[in-house]
Each structure stands twice: as structure tokens, then as C-alpha cells.
């Protein structure tokens, strides 16, 4: 089977600011109960994903291009760029900011613990 990714725009995700373009690679039902999200995310300059908690699931981000700031579970702000991996473990909180003047592209996978 071959199909196109489903592309959706999200605004103010998790209380963040600005717009994100989410390219859903797999639908939740295609993850066979093992998770709820596998997507390529394009973040506009000066947009963000609000600080939020993950219960019963883990989420890694893989930064493909661009630069931003990952807000870790202890609210430490960590600069990130291409080839960085941000791991949000089950029970932890995080946020993410594209505080640059360029688009940031990352992969995200949310899977069950």
C-alpha cells in the first residue's frame, strides 16, 4: 500500500503559540494499539508547543532541520538542532519552542509504555 500522509494544521498546540503543520505518517489505528502519533512536524518561526505531561506514554522528537529550545521535565531550557533527539519519558512533562527566524522540522512518535 502507498498513500499520502494526512496533513493537518494545529494552532496553539497544548497552549503554545503559532501554527504547526503536522504530517501524520501513520494513523492511530495503524499503530495497532501501541501508540497514537507518528508524524513529521513543521513549526513556523516563533511558534511553540505548550508545556504538558505525558501519562502512560513516551515521546521522542528527532530534529531534522532548524533550531529551537526544548523545555525538559524540570523546565530546563536546552537549545536543539539537527540530529538532536529529545526524549520525554512516561510521567514527564515538556514543551518546545521554535524561537528562531527559520522553520523547524522534527519527527515525533508517541507510543504506549
N, C-alpha and C positions, 0 to 999 in steps of 0.2 A: 504494500500500500504506500502511496505517496500522496501527500496533501500539503497545503499551505498552513503555516502557523496562523493561529487566530490572533489578530492584533486588536488590542483594546487600549484606550487612553484612560488613565486614572489621574484624578486631581486631588490634591491634598491628602495623599495616601497616609493612613494611620495618624492623621493630624499634622502631616507635613505641609509644605507649601509647593506650589507649582504643579507642573504636569510631568507624568511619566508615560512612556509608550511601552506597553507590555506585549511581547510576542510570545504567546502561550504555545510552547512546543508540544507538550502533552496535556491533554485534558485530565481532570482529576480521576475520571473513571479509567483512563488508560494507565494510571499509576497503580491499578489493581489493589486499592486499599492501603498502599504503602506510603502515600503522601497526597498533597493537594496542589502542588505547584512545581512546574519546571518551565522556566521562561527566560528569555533574553529581555533585559530591561534597558531602555534608553531614557536617561534622565536629562532633562533640559538644564542648561546652566542655572544656577541659583535655585534649584529645586531640592526637595528633601522627602525622606520617609520618616514619619514621626517615631519617637521613642515608644516601643511597645514590647510586650512579653510574649514568649513562645512557651506554651504549656503542652506537653505531650508530643513535641516535635522539635526537630533540629533544622537549621537553615544555614547552608554555606552560600556565600557570594563569591564569585570569581570575577575580578575586574578585567575586562577585555581591553578597554581604552578609556582615556580620560583620567582625571584626578579628583579626589573628593576627601571627605572625612567620615570615618566610621566611628560611631559612638558606641563603645563597648558596654557590657553589662554593669560595670562600675562607673559608667559615664565618662571614662577616659576617652579623649578625642584623639584618634590615630589617623594621620594622613595616609592615604592609599592611592595606588596607581596600577598600571598594567601588570598582570600576573600575580597580584596580591590576592590572597584568599582570606576572607573574613568568616569565622565560624561562630554561629550562635547556637550554643548547646541548649538542650531541653531545660526549661525553667529559667533561662536567662532573658534579659531584655536588651534591646539595641535600637539604634537609629542610624540614619545615613544621610549625609548632605553632599550634594554636588555644589560646592561653594566656589566653583571655578567659572570661567567665561566660556568653557567648552562643554560639549555634550559628553556624558559619561555613559559607557556601555558595560553592563555586567550580566553574568548568568546567575540565576537564583534557583535553588531547589529546596522545597520544603518537604521533608519526609518524616514519617512517624518514628517515635522512639520504640 
